[in-house]
Amino acid sequence: MLNQTDENAASRRRTVHGSINVRELRALGLNRDDLLDFSASISPIGPPEGVWEAIRSVDLSAYPDPECLELREAICRHLSTPSRELPIERVLVGNGSTEIFHLLARAYLSDRAGRAGGGSAMLLTPTYGEYEGACRLADAVVLNLDADFSDGFRWDIGAACSLISDKEPDLVIVCNPNNPTGVYLDRREVEALAGAASDAGSLLVVDEAYLSFVENPWDSLELLDRANVMLVRSMTKDYAQTALRLGYALASEDVVSRLRDYQPDWSVNGLAQKAGISALEDAGYLPRARDAVFRAKKYLSTELTALGLEVPRSEANFILVKVGDAPKWRSLLLSKGMVVRDCTSFGLPEYIRVGIRSMADCQRFAAAIAAVAPAALAD
Ligand SMILES: Cc1ncc(COP(=O)(O)O)c(C=O)c1O
């Protein structure tokens, strides 16, 4: 289904996010330390050990490197193989991957980018709200291609390609695997989007914030052979460094330098840069984090299904749970010390999203949901 939003200037609401909202906690008289946050989906094993020492080594009175040179070199070492070397000119580091979406909107969609009346972006929805938020700030026209809610939230990729050809948006943004549905497009589907985007003169942006937690991923780096594709990744999620804010984009040199022109110097702080380098050097970390996610996710999905709740297939480190009345379940679970993401703002008011935490936390969650289920399902 296609719907077009052109009242952008009129409503500049902030994007709704998960995680613990301090204002809400104060109003409810709750203490942050008493809560388990299942509303954000980050590595469940905490940051890599070496990160703390790396942070302590930072001179807090020195400006960070505005070019993030050493971190970009570390990213290239991490991603290069003997047959494929990634040059640092193709890497842009951001203050979280969120900064990169805002740079994209400014560089491709705003008036300053030479777009009279703003550019246009096509989003495959329901998805991460910050894409639309960034596009709205740039006064862009936003086209949404909705997934089929009756078919596991998958998109009709043929229809998406036709829409790209028809509307020729400046940007096409797809989240893979998708937040909040956990749908993971295969190589053929993303290549079809990239081909249509190339013919239409659009930049295809693939947000891979949760890719590290897909059990059998395909090698998306091959997409970088195409000049019109950008991959965006989140180190805050991969390495549990959410508070530091760290993400990066991989794209052609031209695209990277175009975004860099819009990026304020020092937006990536010195602690995040050092922590990022240290995390990338810990080769054993991601396999451990992945293993913890896979075991806890399997446990939680089985437990929730046994309670009679519908848990659609998810390839990411979170699951959707169909509960009927998401706001009500969220507050019932909050009373048990568990924070979940009410998916109403995604257009999914019957679902909550549950991030995969450690096995012990998931066991507590299963017990909490079993305790609230009778009351929640009663009326
Ligand atoms: C799909 C998606 N992309 C990007 C982000 C932002 O991540 P970062 O912490 O790297 O800014 C989020 C955060 O929830 C997300 O869900």
The ligand as a Tripos MOL2 file, in Angstrom:
@<TRIPOS>MOLECULE
LIG
   16    16     1     0     0
SMALL
NO_CHARGES

@<TRIPOS>ATOM
      1 C1         17.1210    0.1440   12.6600 C.3       1 LIG1
      2 C2         17.9240    1.0710   13.4810 C.ar      1 LIG1
      3 N1         18.9030    1.7680   12.9000 N.ar      1 LIG1
      4 C3         19.6670    2.6140   13.6020 C.ar      1 LIG1
      5 C4         19.4450    2.7960   14.9540 C.ar      1 LIG1
      6 C5         20.3000    3.7900   15.6950 C.3       1 LIG1
      7 O1         21.4250    3.1950   16.2050 O.3       1 LIG1
      8 P1         22.6410    4.0610   16.7400 P.3       1 LIG1
      9 O2         22.7000    3.7980   18.1960 O.co2     1 LIG1
     10 O3         23.8280    3.4930   16.0010 O.co2     1 LIG1
     11 O4         22.3900    5.4770   16.4070 O.co2     1 LIG1
     12 C6         18.4330    2.1090   15.6010 C.ar      1 LIG1
     13 C7         18.1980    2.3020   17.0300 C.2       1 LIG1
     14 O5         17.2930    1.7940   17.6240 O.2       1 LIG1
     15 C8         17.6510    1.2130   14.8390 C.ar      1 LIG1
     16 O6         16.6770    0.5100   15.3940 O.3       1 LIG1
@<TRIPOS>BOND
     1     1     2 1
     2     2     3 ar
     3     2    15 ar
     4     3     4 ar
     5     4     5 ar
     6     5     6 1
     7     5    12 ar
     8     6     7 1
     9     7     8 1
    10     8     9 2
    11     8    10 1
    12     8    11 1
    13    12    13 1
    14    12    15 ar
    15    13    14 2
    16    15    16 1
@<TRIPOS>SUBSTRUCTURE
     1 LIG1         1 GROUP 0 **** ****
